[in-house]
C-alpha cells in the first residue's frame, strides 16, 4: 500500500519568509532558529510535520530541527492560547513568591502549569529565568509585556489584561526596520 501524501503545513508565505533569511546567515542550518520563530508566529506551535518541512527546506535532518526546538523550550508542538505567559520561578523570583504566584494564576484560571484555558485565551507556564530579576517575582507575556513585582492582586489584574488578547508586538515596524522593542506593562 502506498503512503498517503500529506498536505504541507508550511504555506508558500511561510516558506518564502524562512528562505528570505538564508542570505543573512552563513549556512542554511543557521536559519533553524528564525524558521522556528516564523512557524510559531503563524501557527502558535511547531508540530512534528512542520519540523520535517523546515528540515527539508533548510537541507538538514528533522532531528537537527528538533534539537534546536527542544533546547529553547519556547516552541510548543500543540497549539497554545492566544497569549502565552511565563511566571518565573528562578532563585530571585522563587524567594519573593514566584511559585506562589504561579499557583495563584493556575488556580484562578482552573489550569495546571503548561495548560491552556478552555476558552483558548491563555496558556500559563513557569520559566526558569526570564532575566527580569528587578521585577521579582516576575512574568512575561509572549507579546513582550512584563509584569512584576507580582502579588496575588497583581496576578489577577495581569490575567484580566492578558485575557483581552495579545498586543501588536511590532508596534507598526516593518520586518526590515529591525527588531521591535516590546512595550512594558508593570502592574
N, C-alpha and C positions, 0 to 999 in steps of 0.2 A: 504494500500500500504506500503510495507516495505521500510525502509530508505535505501538510497543508501550508499554503503561503499565508503569511500573516500580514496584516495591514501595518505599514510603518507607523510608529508613534511620532517620530520627528517629522514635522511638516517641512515643506520646502523653505518656509520663512525661518524656522529654527535652524535648519541645516545651513542656510546662507549666513545667518548671524554667526554661527560657530565658525564657518570657513573664513569669514571676514577677519577672524583673529589670527589665522595661520601666518600671514606675512609679518605680524608683530612679534612672533616668538621664534626662537632658534630651531625648533622642531615641532612637528605636529603633536607629538606626545606632550609637549609643554602646554598645549591648549586644553588638556584634560580638565583642569580645574575651571577655567572660564566656561567650557562646554557644560559642565555640571551645573554651574550657576545659571546659565541660559535655560537649560531644560527645566530646572527647578522654578525659574521665574515664570515660564509658560505653563507648566503642568502642576506646580506646587508639590511635586515629588519627582523621584527619578526611578521609575520601575525597571526591572531587570531587562526588559526588551529595549528600553531607551539606552541602558548601559551598552548593550550589544551594538546598537546603531551608532552610538558615539564611537565605540571602538572601531567599527568598520570605517566610519568617516575619517578618523584620525590614524587609521592603519596601525592599530595596536590591538592587544587582546582584551576581551571583556574583563579578564582578571585584573589587568592594569587599571582599567577604569574603576572597577570595584575597590581596588586597593586605595586609590585616591579618595573615592567617595567615603569609604568606611573610616579613613584616617580622620577626616574632618567632623563627621557626625552631624552636619547641618543639612544633609540631604536624605530625607526620608524616602522609603520606597513605596509607601502608600500615601494617598492624598492627606493633607493636613488642613486645618482650619483656615479661614480667610486671613487670620492673623495668628502668628506663632509667637509665643512669649516664653523666654527663658528666665527663670528665677535662679539666681546664683546661690551656690552652696559651698563655695570655696572658703578658705580659712577666714578671711575678713568678713565675709557675709555670714558664715556659719556662726561665728561668735557674737554677731549682732542680731541673730534671729532669722537667717535665711531659710533654714529648714522649716521653721515655724511658719514663715510667710508662704512657702511653697505648699505646706499642708493646708493653710488657711485658704489659699487660692483654689486648691483642688476640692476642698470641702464645699466652698461656695459654688463652684461650677458643677459639682457632682461627678468629677472625673478623677482618675489617678494620673500621676505624672506620666507624660508621654501620650495621653489620650486627647481626643478632640471632643468638644461639647456636641451633644446630639443635634443641635441646630447647625453645626459645621462652622460656627463663627470663630472659635478659639481653640488652639492647641496649646496646652501649658506643659512645660518641661523644666527639668533642672539643668543647670550648666555648672561645670566645674570651675570655670573662671570666665568672667565677662570682661575683665580688665578695667572695671569702673569702681574700684575699691573705695574711692572717696564718696560714693553714694551708698555704701553698705548699710543694710542689705539691699541689693540692687536687682533690677530686672531690665531686660532688653527685649523689645518687640522686633520682629524681623523687618519692619519698615523703618527702623532706626530710632524709634522713641526709647528714651532712657527714663527709668523710674527709680527713685530712691532718695534718701533712705526710706525704706518701706516700714509701715506699721500695718496692723490689720485694716484700719480705716483707709489708708492709702492704697492697699491692695484692692479693696472694694472699689475705690474710685478708679484705679487703673483698669480693672476688669470691665467696669461700666464704659470707660472710654474706648477700650480695645474692642468691645462688642459692636461698636459703631462701624468698625471696619478699618482697613488699612488707609494710611495717608499715602500720597504720591511721593515715593522716595526720591524721585528725580528732581522734584521742585522746579519743573519746567526745563531742566537741562536736556539737551540732546545727547545721545551717547558719545558723539565726537567732542563734546565740551569738556570731557574729563570726568573724574569721579565726583559723584554727588556728595555733599556734606549733609548727613541726616540731621533733621531737626531734633531738638531735645525736649522732652516733656518731663518735668520733675513734679510729681505730685506728693 
